Amino acid sequence: MNTVMNTSDSANANVITIVGGSVISCTVAAIAKHPDSGVIVAIEGNPNGFIPTSLLIGERRSDKEARRAYLIENAGLFPIEAFVKEAHMLPDDCVDPRKKRAPRARIVLDEEAVVFIRKLEEDQLNLAALQTGTMMKACVMQPRMKKNSEGEGQHFIGYTVELENLYMGFLHKSEVVGELKDGDYIDVCVLSAEMNGDHPRISVSQKAAQAKLALGSEVKAGSKTTGRNLRAAEVEGIEGFTMEIGKGKGVKAFLPLSAIEGDPASLLKGNRTAKVTVLPLTLGQYVQVTRRVNVANLVAQVVAKLEAEKHS
């Protein structure tokens, strides 16, 4: 890259106050001629800097050339942001004492990097606000395949989906309800949202979304109901019983062992039914229920209070 000398006579000609790795504001210098390989920029209180054409904003070389021409044509008229790649003084490497030169400044900037940095900051903020359990609409984009461990062929692991916030998410095959095809619009629930290096990684569940929708429309938190077709099961590492609730609606529910008073084995005897209270919680594709009286009473009180506040 080019070494850029300050062309002004200011007292700050050889003083560099900016540091590498920072983002600064600068303006394109109003000079007679810029190097063919980029643009010279003026930085307040510092020597001039240099932005190579390859580091200007633009997807293609032609876009970057057009950006360079635009900046030069409008030199000094507006500020631009740039990432500081290098900012230091170069020592005099001349061995002849008769040709001693003043120290030279080398300031190399990157305008394109700022776009990446701002996008990264935006992604971090958006994902921090995207909490586990958030319901969203999603469009099924394409099946996701993975290479077989043997090294030959591939196997299906789920779908890539476009979320309503325009981020891409991953819907694992274990979280799918029924058959899906490209272009289908479905309800999903966020399982996790985090940055994987400089890329967002969002995992979603269609089953969890159905459980949340059922909790809002087909069964009500705090309501007492009968669970039918009990089966011993383990859901997300928690032991308990799966069942169906909702007066013929067939809503899937889960009763953890910790939510049972008395002998859990007794629930599998006879007609395999149990009186339960619906909790305002879901676990994967299941609505959670309890048989503990104290918990049930507390849930009923909280739900009643929320309903009263809603209509006050």
C-alpha positions in Angstrom: 0.0 0.0 0.0 1.0 3.6 -0.5 2.7 5.8 2.1 0.8 9.0 2.4 2.6 12.2 3.2 0.8 15.2 4.7 0.8 18.0 2.2 -0.2 20.8 4.6 2.1 23.1 6.7 0.1 22.6 9.9 1.7 22.0 13.3 0.1 18.5 13.3 1.8 17.4 10.1 3.9 14.8 12.0 1.6 14.1 14.9 -0.7 11.0 14.8 -3.5 10.9 17.4 -5.7 8.2 15.8 -5.0 4.6 16.6 -5.3 1.4 14.5 -8.5 -0.6 15.0 -10.7 2.5 15.5 -13.4 4.1 13.3 -12.8 7.7 12.5 -14.5 10.5 10.5 -12.6 12.1 7.7 -13.2 14.0 4.4 -11.8 13.5 0.9 -8.9 16.0 0.5 -9.5 18.9 -2.0 -6.2 18.5 -3.9 -5.3 18.7 -7.5 -4.7 15.0 -8.1 -5.4 11.8 -6.2 -3.4 8.7 -6.7 -4.8 6.4 -9.3 -5.0 3.6 -6.7 -7.3 5.4 -4.2 -8.1 8.7 -2.5 -6.3 11.0 -0.1 -8.4 12.0 3.0 -8.0 14.8 5.5 -8.1 13.9 9.2 -8.5 16.6 11.7 -5.4 17.1 13.8 -3.5 14.4 11.9 -1.6 14.0 8.7 -3.6 13.0 5.6 -4.6 9.4 5.2 -5.1 7.1 2.2 -8.0 4.8 1.3 -7.1 2.3 -1.5 -9.9 1.9 -4.1 -10.1 -1.8 -3.1 -11.2 -0.7 0.4 -13.9 1.7 -0.7 -17.6 0.7 -0.4 -18.8 -1.5 -3.4 -19.4 -5.1 -4.2 -17.6 -5.1 -7.5 -14.5 -3.4 -8.8 -16.6 -1.2 -11.1 -18.7 -0.1 -8.0 -15.5 0.8 -6.1 -14.2 2.8 -9.1 -17.5 4.7 -9.3 -17.4 5.4 -5.5 -13.8 6.8 -5.9 -14.9 9.1 -8.8 -17.9 10.3 -6.7 -15.8 11.0 -3.6 -13.2 13.0 -5.6 -15.9 15.0 -7.4 -17.4 15.9 -4.1 -14.1 16.4 -2.2 -14.6 18.1 1.2 -18.3 18.3 1.0 -19.3 15.6 3.5 -17.7 13.4 6.1 -17.1 9.7 5.6 -16.4 7.0 8.2 -13.4 4.8 7.8 -11.7 2.0 9.8 -8.0 2.7 10.7 -5.9 -0.2 9.4 -2.5 1.5 10.0 -1.5 4.7 11.7 2.2 5.2 12.5 5.3 7.2 11.6 7.8 5.7 9.2 11.5 6.0 10.2 13.9 7.6 7.8 15.6 4.6 6.1 18.0 6.7 4.1 21.7 5.8 4.8 23.1 9.0 3.3 23.2 11.7 6.0 23.2 14.3 3.3 19.7 13.2 2.2 18.1 13.1 5.7 14.3 13.4 5.5 11.7 14.3 8.0 9.6 11.4 9.4 6.8 10.3 7.2 3.2 9.4 8.2 1.6 6.2 7.1 -2.1 6.2 7.6 -4.1 3.6 5.7 -7.9 3.5 6.1 -10.7 1.1 5.1 -14.2 2.5 4.3 -15.7 -0.9 3.5 -14.9 -2.3 6.9 -17.1 0.2 8.6 -20.1 -1.3 6.8 -19.1 -4.7 8.2 -18.6 -3.3 11.7 -22.0 -1.5 11.7 -23.7 -4.7 10.5 -22.0 -6.8 13.1 -23.1 -4.3 15.9 -26.7 -4.3 14.5 -26.8 -8.1 14.5 -25.5 -8.3 18.1 -28.2 -5.9 19.3 -31.0 -7.6 17.3 -30.0 -11.1 18.6 -29.7 -9.9 22.2 -33.3 -8.7 21.9 -34.5 -11.9 20.3 -35.3 -13.9 23.4 -35.9 -17.6 23.7 -39.5 -18.4 23.2 -40.2 -15.5 20.8 -42.9 -16.4 18.3 -42.4 -15.5 14.7 -43.6 -16.2 11.2 -41.1 -17.9 8.9 -40.9 -18.9 5.2 -39.4 -22.3 4.4 -36.6 -21.7 2.0 -34.8 -25.0 1.4 -33.9 -28.4 2.9 -30.6 -28.4 4.8 -28.3 -31.4 4.0 -25.2 -32.7 5.8 -22.5 -35.0 4.5 -22.6 -38.5 5.8 -19.9 -39.4 8.4 -18.7 -42.1 6.0 -17.8 -39.3 3.5 -20.2 -40.4 0.7 -23.6 -38.9 0.1 -25.7 -36.6 2.3 -28.7 -36.8 4.7 -31.5 -34.4 5.6 -31.1 -32.5 8.9 -33.8 -29.8 8.6 -34.7 -26.6 6.8 -33.4 -23.1 6.3 -36.2 -20.6 7.0 -36.4 -16.9 6.5 -37.8 -15.2 9.6 -40.1 -12.2 9.6 -37.2 -10.0 10.8 -35.3 -11.1 7.6 -32.7 -13.2 9.4 -32.2 -16.8 8.4 -32.9 -19.5 10.9 -32.5 -23.2 11.2 -35.4 -25.6 11.8 -34.1 -29.0 12.8 -36.0 -32.0 11.5 -36.9 -33.0 15.0 -38.8 -29.6 15.5 -40.9 -30.0 12.3 -44.6 -30.7 12.3 -45.8 -32.6 9.2 -44.4 -32.2 5.7 -43.0 -28.8 4.5 -42.1 -27.5 1.1 -40.3 -24.4 -0.2 -42.4 -21.3 0.2 -44.6 -22.6 3.1 -45.3 -20.0 5.7 -45.3 -21.4 9.3 -45.2 -20.3 12.9 -42.0 -20.9 14.7 -40.6 -20.3 18.2 -37.0 -19.2 18.9 -35.0 -21.8 20.7 -31.7 -19.9 20.6 -30.2 -16.8 19.0 -26.4 -16.1 19.2 -23.5 -14.8 17.1 -21.4 -17.6 15.6 -18.2 -15.6 14.9 -19.5 -12.7 12.7 -22.6 -14.5 11.6 -26.0 -14.7 13.4 -27.1 -18.3 14.3 -30.8 -18.7 15.1 -32.5 -22.0 15.9 -36.3 -22.3 15.8 -39.0 -24.9 16.5 -42.3 -25.4 14.8 -43.4 -27.8 17.5 -42.8 -25.3 20.3 -44.8 -22.7 18.3 -47.7 -25.0 18.1 -47.6 -25.6 21.8 -47.6 -21.9 22.5 -50.5 -21.3 20.1 -52.4 -24.1 21.8 -51.8 -22.6 25.2 -53.3 -19.3 24.0 -56.3 -20.6 22.0 -57.2 -24.2 22.9 -56.2 -24.4 26.6 -55.9 -21.7 29.2 -53.2 -21.2 31.8 -54.6 -22.0 35.2 -57.5 -24.1 33.9 -58.1 -27.6 35.4 -58.4 -30.4 32.9 -58.0 -34.2 32.5 -54.9 -35.6 30.9 -55.5 -38.7 28.8 -53.3 -41.4 27.3 -50.5 -40.9 29.8 -47.1 -42.3 28.7 -43.8 -42.3 30.7 -41.4 -40.1 28.7 -38.3 -37.9 28.9 -38.6 -34.4 27.4 -35.4 -32.4 27.0 -33.7 -34.4 29.7 -36.7 -34.1 32.2 -38.5 -37.3 33.3 -42.3 -37.3 33.5 -45.4 -38.1 31.5 -46.8 -37.0 28.1 -50.5 -36.8 27.7 -53.3 -35.1 25.7 -55.5 -32.3 27.1 -58.1 -29.9 25.8 -61.4 -31.7 25.6 -60.8 -33.5 22.4 -58.4 -30.9 21.0 -55.5 -33.4 21.4 -53.2 -30.7 22.8 -49.9 -32.3 23.8 -48.9 -31.7 27.4 -46.0 -32.8 29.7 -46.2 -33.5 33.4 -42.7 -33.5 35.0 -42.1 -36.0 37.9 -41.3 -32.9 40.1 -44.9 -31.7 39.5 -46.5 -34.8 40.9 -47.6 -35.4 44.5 -47.7 -39.1 45.6 -46.6 -42.1 43.7 -46.0 -41.4 39.9 -46.4 -45.0 39.0 -50.0 -44.9 40.1 -50.8 -42.7 37.0 -50.0 -45.6 34.7 -52.6 -47.9 36.2 -56.2 -48.2 35.1 -57.4 -45.8 32.3 -54.1 -43.8 32.4 -55.7 -40.4 33.1 -54.8 -37.7 35.6 -56.4 -34.4 36.8 -53.9 -31.6 36.1 -53.7 -27.8 36.0 -52.3 -26.0 33.0 -49.2 -23.9 33.6 -48.4 -20.8 31.5 -45.3 -22.6 30.2 -44.2 -24.8 27.3 -41.4 -27.3 26.9 -40.6 -27.9 23.2 -43.9 -29.1 21.6 -45.6 -29.6 25.0 -47.8 -27.4 27.2 -46.6 -28.0 30.8 -49.1 -29.1 33.5 -48.9 -29.8 37.2 -50.6 -31.9 39.9 -49.2 -29.9 42.8 -52.0 -28.1 44.5 -50.0 -25.2 45.8 -48.6 -24.5 42.4 -52.0 -24.8 40.7 -53.5 -22.4 43.2 -50.7 -19.9 42.6 -51.0 -20.1 38.9 -54.8 -19.6 39.1 -54.3 -16.5 41.2 -51.7 -15.0 38.9 -53.8 -15.7 35.8 -56.9 -14.2 37.5 -54.9 -11.1 38.4 -53.6 -10.6 34.8 -57.1 -11.0 33.4 -58.4 -8.4 35.8 -55.7 -6.0 34.9 -56.4 -6.6 31.2 -60.1 -5.6 31.6 -59.6 -2.7 34.1 
